[in-house]
Amino acid sequence: MLGKALLIVHQKTSDPGRIGRLLREVGYDLEIRCPNLGDPLPETLDEHDAVVIFGGPMSANDGHITPGIRAELDFIPTVLEAGTKLLGICLGAQIIARALGATVTRHPDGITEIGYTGIAPTPEGRRLFDRPMMVYQWHREGFELPRGATRLAENEVFDNQAFRYGEATYGVQFHPEVTKAIVERWTEKAAHDLALPGAQARDDQLASFDRYDAQVEIWARRFLDAILGTRLSDG
């Protein structure tokens, strides 16, 4: 057993998907908390060895109106001070960036990324992203690179697709956790978002999942190995 991983989600129906499966596979005990539903966040990280903050439909700018988002923004310094391994996914990455003083905003042209898009490694990111890859996205907002952070991956729509801050904190704008069931659910429950500029049709997203997900699985195993010190890619 590697220890306990705290998974922070944002809705009753949230699903840690692939990331939860891989963490269990390698030996983490998972504790899932949803501050938006009133779950408190720990005052210290003494009982947790890793933290993952997942995505959601709200904004990292909602701290003044959403107590759960405010609690997460206030929690980030506790994680950073403890030096605990921290991964933010989509909204989670935006919350980390916002807590570090960076701006989170919509694209100036109103474009979204919903569906599969390409990302490419920066020179600094080649250890974790060894080649361009297609990844699943669902976001209207993007984050500015926090001061002191290193950009690891990028694309032409939203510059910042992945970053590292310090030695233990990572954020990715995309959704490596999605399973086909998650894509099916999101494209059904949030079908209204598929009319937004840049959104891909449901059938196209499902076809792209079949085409690209095996590559994402391989990448996710290697990525978690690198940031958590696990041995998933040996399995």
C-alpha positions in Angstrom: 0.0 0.0 0.0 1.5 3.3 -1.1 -0.7 5.3 1.3 -3.9 7.4 1.0 -4.8 9.6 -2.0 -7.3 12.4 -1.4 -9.6 12.8 -4.5 -11.5 16.1 -4.6 -14.5 16.1 -6.9 -17.2 18.7 -7.6 -20.5 17.0 -8.1 -22.5 14.0 -6.7 -22.1 12.2 -10.0 -18.4 12.9 -10.4 -16.3 9.8 -11.4 -12.5 9.6 -10.9 -12.5 7.2 -13.9 -9.1 6.1 -15.2 -7.1 8.1 -12.7 -9.0 6.4 -9.8 -8.5 3.0 -11.3 -4.8 3.5 -11.8 -4.3 4.8 -8.3 -6.0 1.8 -6.9 -4.1 -0.5 -9.2 -0.8 0.7 -7.9 -1.8 0.5 -4.3 -3.3 3.8 -3.1 -6.3 3.8 -0.7 -8.7 6.4 -2.1 -10.6 9.0 -0.1 -13.1 11.0 -2.1 -14.4 14.3 -0.8 -16.7 16.9 -2.4 -16.5 20.3 -0.8 -19.4 21.5 -2.9 -21.6 19.0 -1.1 -20.3 20.1 2.3 -17.4 17.7 2.8 -14.6 19.4 4.8 -11.1 19.3 3.5 -8.3 18.2 6.0 -6.5 20.8 8.0 -3.2 19.0 7.4 -1.9 16.4 4.9 -0.5 14.1 7.7 -2.8 11.3 6.6 -2.6 11.8 2.8 0.3 11.0 0.4 -1.3 12.5 -2.8 -4.1 14.9 -3.7 -5.9 15.0 -7.1 -8.5 17.7 -7.8 -10.8 16.8 -10.7 -12.9 18.9 -13.1 -16.4 20.3 -12.9 -18.8 22.8 -14.6 -18.1 25.6 -12.2 -15.3 28.2 -12.5 -12.1 28.7 -10.4 -13.3 32.3 -10.2 -16.4 31.3 -8.2 -14.8 31.4 -4.8 -16.9 34.4 -3.8 -20.2 32.6 -4.6 -19.4 28.9 -4.2 -18.2 27.8 -0.7 -16.7 24.6 -2.1 -14.5 26.4 -4.6 -13.5 28.9 -1.9 -12.5 26.0 0.4 -10.4 24.4 -2.4 -8.6 27.7 -3.1 -7.8 28.1 0.6 -6.7 24.4 0.7 -4.0 24.7 -2.0 -1.4 26.5 0.2 -1.8 23.7 2.8 -0.9 21.1 0.2 2.0 23.2 -1.2 3.4 23.8 2.2 3.3 20.1 3.0 5.0 19.2 -0.2 2.4 16.6 -0.9 2.1 15.4 -4.5 -0.7 17.4 -6.1 -2.4 16.9 -9.5 -5.1 19.2 -10.9 -7.3 18.1 -13.8 -9.1 20.8 -15.9 -11.0 22.8 -13.2 -8.5 21.4 -10.7 -5.6 22.8 -12.7 -7.4 26.1 -12.9 -8.0 26.2 -9.1 -4.3 25.5 -8.5 -3.3 28.3 -11.0 -5.8 30.7 -9.4 -4.5 29.9 -5.9 -1.0 30.7 -7.2 -2.2 34.1 -8.4 -2.7 33.4 -12.1 -5.7 34.5 -14.1 -8.4 32.1 -15.3 -10.4 33.4 -18.2 -12.4 32.4 -21.3 -10.8 32.4 -24.7 -10.8 36.0 -26.1 -12.7 34.7 -29.2 -15.2 32.7 -27.2 -13.8 29.4 -28.4 -14.2 26.2 -26.3 -12.3 22.9 -26.3 -14.9 20.1 -26.1 -13.8 16.8 -27.6 -10.5 15.5 -28.7 -7.8 18.1 -29.6 -4.0 17.8 -30.1 -1.4 19.0 -27.6 2.4 19.1 -28.0 5.2 19.0 -25.4 7.3 22.1 -24.8 11.1 21.5 -24.6 10.7 21.4 -20.8 7.9 18.9 -21.0 9.4 16.2 -23.1 10.2 13.9 -20.1 6.4 13.7 -19.4 5.0 14.2 -22.9 7.4 12.5 -25.3 5.4 13.3 -28.4 2.3 15.2 -29.6 -1.0 13.4 -28.6 -4.7 13.7 -28.9 -6.5 14.3 -25.5 -10.1 14.8 -24.3 -11.1 18.3 -23.4 -14.2 19.9 -21.9 -13.6 23.5 -20.9 -14.6 27.1 -21.7 -11.9 28.7 -19.6 -8.1 28.4 -19.6 -5.4 29.4 -17.1 -2.5 31.8 -17.3 0.8 30.1 -16.4 1.4 30.8 -12.7 4.5 32.8 -11.8 7.4 30.3 -11.2 5.6 27.4 -13.0 6.9 25.6 -16.1 4.8 25.0 -19.1 4.9 21.3 -20.1 2.4 21.1 -23.0 0.6 23.5 -25.2 -1.7 23.9 -28.3 -2.8 26.7 -30.5 -6.2 27.3 -28.8 -5.2 27.5 -25.1 -1.5 28.0 -24.7 -1.2 26.3 -21.3 -2.2 22.6 -21.4 0.0 21.3 -18.6 2.4 22.8 -16.1 4.6 21.9 -13.2 5.0 24.1 -10.1 7.9 23.2 -7.8 8.7 19.5 -7.5 5.4 18.0 -6.5 2.6 20.0 -8.2 1.2 19.4 -11.7 -1.8 20.7 -13.6 -3.3 19.5 -16.9 -6.1 21.3 -18.8 -7.4 18.1 -20.4 -9.2 15.1 -19.0 -7.0 11.9 -18.8 -9.5 10.3 -16.4 -12.3 9.9 -18.9 -13.7 6.5 -19.8 -16.1 5.8 -22.6 -19.0 5.8 -20.1 -17.9 9.2 -18.8 -17.8 10.6 -22.4 -21.3 9.1 -23.1 -22.6 10.6 -19.9 -21.1 14.1 -20.4 -22.2 14.3 -24.0 -25.8 13.3 -23.0 -26.2 15.3 -19.7 -24.4 18.5 -21.1 -25.6 18.2 -24.7 -26.4 21.9 -24.7 -22.6 22.6 -24.5 -22.1 20.9 -27.9 -23.6 23.9 -29.6 -20.7 26.1 -28.3 -18.0 27.3 -30.7 -15.2 24.7 -30.9 -17.3 21.8 -29.5 -17.3 18.5 -31.4 -20.4 16.5 -32.1 -21.2 13.6 -29.8 -20.7 10.9 -32.4 -17.3 12.4 -33.4 -16.2 12.4 -29.7 -17.1 8.8 -29.2 -15.4 7.7 -32.5 -12.3 9.7 -31.4 -12.3 7.9 -28.0 -12.1 4.6 -29.8 -9.2 5.9 -31.9 -7.1 7.7 -29.3 -7.9 6.2 -25.8 -5.3 3.4 -25.9 -2.6 6.1 -26.4 -3.9 8.1 -23.5 -3.9 5.0 -21.3 -0.2 4.4 -22.0 0.6 8.1 -21.4 -1.4 8.2 -18.2 0.5 5.2 -16.7 3.8 6.8 -17.6 2.8 10.2 -16.3 1.6 8.9 -13.0 4.8 6.8 -12.7 6.8 10.0 -13.2 5.0 12.3 -10.8 4.1 9.8 -8.1 7.1 7.4 -8.3 4.8 4.4 -9.1 5.4 1.5 -11.5 2.2 1.4 -13.5 4.0 1.3 -16.9 5.7 -1.9 -15.9 2.3 -3.7 -15.7 
